[in-house]
Amino acid sequence: MASQTIVDSHREGAEVFQGDEICRKKSIELLEELCLPKGLFPLEDIEEFGYNRTSGFIWLVQKKKKDHVFKPIKRAVSYAPEVTSFVEKYKLKKLTGVKTKELLLWLSVVEVYFEKPTSEKLTFKTGTGLSDSFPASAFELAE
């Protein structure tokens, strides 16, 4: 179940789905709607996905944390049991629950965005202010 913060402030008026299959489908549809790569959330055993269109807030709750390597760019990413973000077209902001490994450190990713709608590079900003850009194609779903 999602944390109390989500329940209290964003659940009312939100579209909420439960069960891995429908949650995966809805999260991919949302990424598509936002013009973001559909493989950004390679989560497993998703218990709940919620989207409050009014506030732009989303949450994904999975049974346990998930580590994933985006092979085209050789980047390790860790997804906490709960991932949240405010969303808008071409952007995830105030992202929580996502970390990337830089050298020997795990850094929280707080924003994911395209600089321009026509850009082919996706930028990832960490809580330390560091950012890096990668080809958006590296985050597409594997066929």
Sequence and secondary structure as in RCSB ss.txt:
>XXXX:A:sequence
MASQTIVDSHREGAEVFQGDEICRKKSIELLEELCLPKGLFPLEDIEEFGYNRTSGFIWLVQKKKKDHVFKPIKR
AVSYAPEVTSFVEKYKLKKLTGVKTKELLLWLSVVEVYFEKPTSEKLTFKTGTGLSDSFPASAFELAE
>XXXX:A:secstr
   HHHHHHHSTT EEEESHHHHHHHHHHHHHHTT  TTS   SSEEEEEEETTTTEEEEEESS EEEEEGGGTE
EEEEEEEEEEEEETTEEEEEEEEEEEETTEEEEEEEEEESSTT SEEEEEETTS EEEEEGGGGS   
